[in-house]
């Protein structure tokens, strides 16, 4: 299981806008950059011959993900290392309540969406 920020490395445009479905290529509609399901940059139109441009350094930003023993998927937007899944059922219940309590709804500009933690 891998998770990524839904943001193109080129101009921070959304990579995918589908609510459901499957694909082997994640593509940015803005300038055509595309990524595989491991987050690696596959194609960067007009950057193929740019001196010093390294596709391997421009993949998607990965989000720390962990699957616990019960099969629940936990994601952590904090890039620091450390355990992210709760260690007990009680911790799991508390974590679910915390996640559910941080739902923010509204009409936001994409620039403001990143600051709504």
Secondary structure by P-SEA (a helix, b strand, c coil): ccccccccccccccccccccccccbbbbcccbbbbccccccccccccccccccccccccccccbbbbcccbbbbbbccccccccccccaaaaaaaaaaaaaaccccccccccccccc
